[in-house]
Amino acid sequence: EGPLTERLLAAVSQVVGLVPRASTLGGTSDARFFAAFGVPVAEFGTVPIAMHGPDEAVRTEDVRRLAEVLRRLVRTTD
């Protein structure tokens, strides 16, 4: 929770058109351990194809959307 998370959720929503769910319950990130101690964390990214496999990949459009989310996030924190 906090201003950074709110700005990130807003940027994702504007770019993707969906309201994201903030959660640190995923098993692929150490962020959940920091969050458990009250440390603010914000982590997001693309959805990989064949995660951790030999042909792991992401969709080009997802990378473009990710870049746009980051652009909007940076612009709101100036």
Secondary structure, 3 states (H helix, E strand, C coil): CCHHHHHHHHHHHHHHCCCCCCCCCCCCCCHHHHHHCCCCCCCCCCCCECCCCCCCECCHHHHHHHHHHHHHHHHHCC
